[in-house]
């Protein structure tokens, strides 16, 4: 049943709360406080998607870490770090001996040290430009000191006393005679 108030009647006063009761007012919801009606649906992910996300995260971490340790302008920050490199080596088995060839551009025979053991050879050296800080006022230093260290394991023992070395046009050749060359035998396939 619906009742209407006439114009002559005044609305009744709201009841005042009793002393033991608490008055509670209800707030109207505004447009900002409405709960979203849209639901978010996540696409199912596969294990390969997870691995790719994992790899991407670590790639970004590695790049940021490398940028921190080795900034783009690191040659100007650390200008006197020597260049360390490993010479490329060819080792040839010539039945009675081994021939080791190493690329050594810019090195003189005085710059190279060779140590030979029964079944290995170590090549090391330092060459390049040595700067005197006190006498020169450099604006740019790009030529650096080159150093290297390389040990090559040999498959057989060699005669340490008969090893010979020669450097020519940036290629170091070392002849390493075998102690007891092993006999090779060809086997026919049946």
C-alpha positions in Angstrom: 0.0 0.0 0.0 1.3 3.4 -0.9 0.5 6.5 1.1 0.8 10.0 -0.2 1.4 13.0 2.0 -0.8 15.9 1.4 0.5 19.5 1.2 -1.1 20.5 4.5 0.7 17.9 6.5 4.3 18.4 7.7 6.6 15.5 7.7 7.2 13.9 11.0 10.5 14.6 12.7 13.1 11.9 12.6 13.4 10.0 15.7 16.2 11.0 17.9 18.5 8.2 18.9 18.2 7.0 22.5 21.1 7.4 24.8 22.3 3.8 24.4 21.8 3.7 20.6 24.2 5.0 17.9 23.0 6.8 14.8 24.3 5.3 11.6 24.1 7.2 8.3 24.3 5.5 5.0 26.5 7.0 2.3 25.6 7.0 -1.3 28.0 5.4 -3.6 29.7 7.8 -6.0 30.9 6.9 -9.5 34.5 6.5 -8.3 33.7 4.1 -5.6 31.7 1.6 -7.7 33.1 -1.8 -8.0 34.3 -2.6 -11.5 31.8 -4.7 -13.5 34.4 -5.8 -16.0 36.3 -9.0 -15.2 39.9 -9.4 -16.2 40.7 -12.6 -18.1 44.3 -13.8 -18.1 45.4 -15.7 -21.1 46.7 -19.2 -20.2 50.5 -19.3 -20.3 52.6 -22.2 -21.3 55.9 -23.2 -19.7 57.8 -21.8 -22.7 56.2 -18.4 -22.1 57.4 -18.5 -18.5 60.9 -19.5 -19.5 61.0 -16.7 -22.1 59.9 -14.2 -19.5 62.5 -15.6 -17.1 65.3 -15.3 -19.8 64.2 -11.8 -20.7 64.3 -10.7 -17.1 67.9 -12.0 -16.6 69.0 -10.6 -20.0 67.9 -7.1 -18.8 69.6 -7.7 -15.4 72.9 -8.8 -17.2 72.8 -5.8 -19.5 72.2 -3.4 -16.7 75.0 -5.0 -14.6 77.5 -4.9 -17.6 76.6 -1.2 -18.1 77.4 -0.6 -14.5 80.8 -2.5 -14.6 81.8 -1.5 -18.1 80.3 1.8 -19.1 80.4 2.9 -22.7 83.1 5.4 -21.9 85.2 2.9 -19.9 88.4 3.4 -22.1 88.4 7.1 -20.9 87.6 6.1 -17.3 90.3 3.3 -17.2 92.8 4.3 -20.0 95.8 2.3 -18.9 94.3 -1.3 -18.7 96.5 -3.5 -20.9 94.9 -5.5 -23.7 95.1 -9.2 -22.8 94.6 -11.6 -25.7 95.3 -15.2 -26.6 97.2 -15.8 -29.8 95.6 -18.2 -32.3 97.5 -21.4 -32.6 97.8 -24.2 -35.2 99.4 -27.5 -34.1 100.5 -29.9 -36.9 101.5 -33.5 -36.4 104.3 -34.3 -38.9 105.0 -37.9 -37.7 108.5 -37.2 -36.2 107.6 -33.9 -34.7 104.9 -31.3 -34.1 104.9 -27.8 -35.7 103.2 -25.2 -33.6 102.4 -21.9 -35.4 101.1 -18.9 -33.4 100.0 -15.5 -34.7 102.1 -12.8 -33.0 101.7 -9.5 -35.0 103.9 -6.7 -33.6 106.0 -8.9 -31.3 109.7 -9.1 -31.4 111.7 -12.2 -30.4 112.8 -10.3 -27.2 109.2 -9.9 -26.2 108.4 -13.6 -26.2 109.0 -16.3 -23.6 108.6 -20.0 -24.3 108.6 -22.7 -21.6 108.6 -26.4 -22.7 107.7 -29.4 -20.6 107.4 -33.1 -21.6 103.8 -32.8 -22.7 103.0 -29.1 -22.9 104.3 -25.7 -24.1 103.6 -22.3 -22.7 104.0 -19.1 -24.7 103.9 -15.7 -23.1 105.0 -12.2 -23.7 104.4 -8.4 -23.5 104.8 -5.8 -26.3 103.4 -2.5 -27.3 103.6 1.1 -26.3 104.7 2.2 -22.9 103.6 5.7 -22.0 105.6 8.0 -19.8 103.0 10.0 -17.8 105.4 12.7 -16.7 106.9 13.9 -20.0 103.9 13.8 -22.4 100.5 15.6 -22.3 98.3 13.2 -24.2 94.9 14.2 -25.4 94.1 10.7 -26.6 95.8 7.3 -25.9 94.4 4.4 -28.0 97.6 2.3 -28.5 97.9 -0.1 -25.6 100.4 -2.6 -24.3 99.5 -6.1 -25.4 100.2 -9.1 -23.3 99.4 -12.8 -23.8 99.7 -16.2 -22.1 98.9 -19.5 -23.7 99.5 -23.1 -22.7 99.1 -25.9 -25.3 98.8 -29.5 -24.2 100.6 -32.0 -26.5 99.3 -35.6 -27.1 102.8 -37.1 -26.8 106.0 -36.4 -24.9 108.6 -34.4 -26.7 112.4 -33.9 -26.5 112.6 -30.7 -24.5 116.3 -30.1 -25.4 115.7 -30.2 -29.1 112.9 -27.6 -29.4 113.5 -24.8 -31.9 111.6 -21.5 -32.3 111.6 -18.9 -35.1 109.5 -15.7 -35.6 109.0 -14.2 -39.0 106.4 -11.7 -40.2 104.3 -11.9 -37.1 104.1 -15.8 -37.1 105.9 -17.8 -34.4 106.9 -21.3 -35.5 108.1 -23.8 -32.9 109.3 -27.3 -33.9 108.7 -29.9 -31.1 110.4 -33.2 -31.9 108.7 -36.3 -30.4 110.6 -38.6 -28.0 109.4 -41.8 -29.5 107.2 -41.3 -32.5 104.3 -43.8 -32.6 103.9 -46.1 -35.5 100.8 -45.5 -37.6 99.2 -48.4 -39.5 96.5 -48.2 -42.1 93.7 -50.7 -41.7 91.7 -51.9 -44.7 87.9 -51.9 -44.5 86.4 -55.2 -45.3 
